[in-house]
Amino acid sequence: MSNAESNDSDRLRLRLRALSRWENEGGALDAATVSGDQATSPQLTNAELVQIHVRVIALENLVIALLAGASDRERALVRDMAAYISPRPGFTPHPLTIRAAAEINHLLDRASVFHDVPL
């Protein structure tokens, strides 16, 4: 096997491993969240919620900027990721996971406004 094929195989294996964690970590709700147990999940103050909101806005815009400069192959990979985390036969659809997949596509759509814009 050539070095390029080995690198592609390694990248594919790492990507699949990262994606497989999504169902266990990204879309799942823990027992404390479901039961409302505040011992393991303390309430956030308003200032903390505002700070998180500001950071999410900054991260969204950063992701949009990165997607705008991404190659067509990379943008297709992001769409594949959104399709991968969408509900599939045999899996329980989690509302947060469904929303996350839609948000990925929305970020790509927002980035397309800036894609290939000359600097």
Residue, then its C-alpha position, 0 to 999 in steps of 0.5 A: m500500500s502506498n503512503a498516500e493510501s495509508n494516510d487516507s486510510d488513517r484519516l478515514r479511520l479517525r473520522l469514523r471513530a470521531l463520528s461514532r462518538w457523536e451518538n454516545e456523547g453529542g446527542a445523548l442526554d445524561a440521567a442528571t439532565v433528564s431527572g433534573d438533578q442539580a447536584t451534578s449540573p449546577q444552574l448557570t448564572n445569567a452572566e454565565l449564560v450571556q458569556i456562553h451566548v457571546r462565545v457561541i456567536a463568535l464560534e458560529n462566525l468563525v466556522i462560517a469564515l472557515l467554511a467559506g474558504a473551504s474546498d468543495r471536497e471539504r464542504a461536501l464532507v461537512r454535508d456528509m457529517a450532517a447527513y451522518i448525524s441525522p436519524r438513521p433507521g434503527f437509531t432513536p432520533h434525538p431532538l438535539t441531534i436533529r437540530a444539530a444536523a440542521e444547524i450544520n447545513h444552515l452554517l454551510d448555507r450562510a458560508s456559501v454567501f462568502h465562498d469564493v469571494p475575492l479578497 
